[in-house]
Amino acid sequence: MGKIVLFMSVSLDGFMEGPHREIDWHRVDDELHSHFNEQLAGMGAFVEGRVTYELMEGFWSTADSDPAITGPMREFAGIWRERPKYVFSSTLQEAGGNATVIRDVDPEDIEALKRQHPGGLALGGADLAAAFRRLDLIDEYRIYVHPVLIGRGKPLFQDADTTTGLRLVETRAFGNGVVLLRYERE
């Protein structure tokens, strides 16, 4: 059975986006992007909230048709298009190619998706991650800490009434100063 794996980039002070949803402070170079590609190519599907899905779909669905896009970015566009996507939204009526809209986070439905995708499910989006966390559905956290303090914005982790014990399974420092912290549930 697959796992729910949260993939998220954060600033050193814990924000996943700036106060106006900006992510221009992310330090993604070819080394880090190649790592993302390697990790995400093995996943069975993407699980995202509406905002993350619309951001990703708006760029990656056609990114490789831009002649300026090369290397790992071009490769990721193919990964993005090929993988099934499950978009959690109460307002989105339909989604683009290879995407299914789901209204509610139901633990039984999530278990069914995990069985359907033994490669795992890549979870993205802070609000959706908070809902999954409240229901204790996240099996693994892959947090990419970027060497920047942005001062304010949207924190990755929202307040929750649950405590989840984790064990560190991997750390990796990239040449651009980004550090991967990978944890699994105990």
Summary of the structure (lengths in Angstrom):
residues: 186
radius of gyration: 15.9
end to end distance: 17.3
largest distance: 47.9
contacts: 568
relative contact order: 0.26
helix: 31%
strand: 28%
